[in-house]
Amino acid sequence: MLFLIVMGTIYLGIGTATEAAAFGAAGAVLIVIFRGGNRRAIIWRGLVDTGVTTSSVFLLIIGGRVLWPCLDHNAGAPNS
């Protein structure tokens, strides 16, 4: 169902890929709400997993930015 929401949004021209992702996120929340079970634990686990993924990506970006001068072969060379 969630796949159809996301791909239908893109294929039917309702929205762009970013907007389709928003529809998918809203659809996932609605599925959790209507599915039942331990909703709070499911939502909390999703938030924790999202935080871990986001932190990992930012750590890679920051690490690459910090180590870039070590890989820059022209760092001390005069302009010619």
C-alpha positions as CSV (number, residue, x, y, z in Angstrom):
1,M,0.0,0.0,0.0
2,L,2.8,2.4,1.0
3,F,4.6,1.6,-2.3
4,L,1.5,2.5,-4.3
5,I,1.1,5.8,-2.5
6,V,4.7,6.8,-3.2
7,M,5.0,5.6,-6.8
8,G,1.4,6.7,-7.6
9,T,2.3,10.2,-6.5
10,I,5.3,10.3,-8.8
11,Y,3.7,8.4,-11.7
12,L,0.5,10.4,-11.8
13,G,2.4,13.7,-11.6
14,I,0.8,14.7,-8.3
15,G,4.2,15.6,-6.9
16,T,8.0,15.4,-7.2
17,A,10.1,12.7,-5.6
18,T,10.5,14.8,-2.5
19,E,6.8,15.4,-2.2
20,A,6.2,11.6,-2.7
21,A,8.6,10.9,0.2
22,A,6.4,13.2,2.3
23,F,3.3,11.3,1.3
24,G,5.1,8.1,2.1
25,A,6.1,9.3,5.6
26,A,2.5,10.4,6.2
27,G,1.2,7.1,4.9
28,A,3.6,5.2,7.2
29,V,2.3,7.2,10.2
30,L,-1.3,6.4,9.3
31,I,-0.5,2.7,8.9
32,V,1.1,2.7,12.4
33,I,-1.9,4.5,13.8
34,F,-4.5,2.2,12.3
35,R,-2.6,-1.0,12.6
36,G,-2.7,-1.1,16.4
37,G,-0.3,-2.7,18.8
38,N,2.3,-0.8,20.8
39,R,2.2,2.4,18.8
40,R,4.4,4.4,21.1
41,A,7.2,1.8,20.9
42,I,7.0,1.6,17.1
43,I,7.2,5.4,16.7
44,W,10.0,5.7,19.3
45,R,12.0,3.0,17.5
46,G,11.5,4.8,14.2
47,L,12.7,8.1,15.7
48,V,15.8,6.5,17.2
49,D,16.7,4.7,14.0
50,T,16.3,8.0,12.1
51,G,18.5,9.8,14.5
52,V,21.2,7.2,14.3
53,T,21.1,7.3,10.5
54,T,21.2,11.1,10.4
55,S,24.0,11.2,12.9
56,S,26.1,8.7,10.8
57,V,25.7,10.8,7.7
58,F,26.6,14.0,9.4
59,L,29.7,12.3,11.0
60,L,30.8,11.2,7.5
61,I,30.4,14.7,6.1
62,I,32.2,16.3,9.0
63,G,35.0,13.7,8.9
64,G,35.5,14.2,5.2
65,R,35.6,18.0,5.7
66,V,38.2,17.6,8.5
67,L,40.4,15.2,6.5
68,W,40.1,17.0,3.2
69,P,43.3,19.1,3.7
70,C,45.3,15.9,4.2
71,L,44.2,14.7,0.8
72,D,44.6,18.0,-1.0
73,H,47.8,17.7,-3.0
74,N,47.9,21.4,-3.9
75,A,47.5,22.6,-0.4
76,G,50.8,24.4,-0.1
77,A,51.7,24.9,-3.8
78,P,51.9,28.4,-5.1
79,N,49.5,29.4,-7.8
80,S,51.0,29.3,-11.3
